[in-house]
């Protein structure tokens, strides 16, 4: 996992992030060396995110610390693996549209 960021605006597009990560991984080489190692990709994602976030025009985004990431992912997985939880969540969201 590279990170989770909460913001009141769109941070950047998937394409922008992908291109920035590619550029960082490519560096001064002609082609990427494959296979790519997870740690290199995660580091590039984190570096690209910092650069792209400097262009934001918004309030300061909330960046979730690395130590909390796995907990959030685990809780999210548990929520969506239980069909009763998903049904309750969708019903709650649906009430906002009535």
Beta strands, then each sheet from edge to edge (+ up, - down):
strand 1: 5-6
strand 2: 62-63
sheet 1: 1+ 2-
end
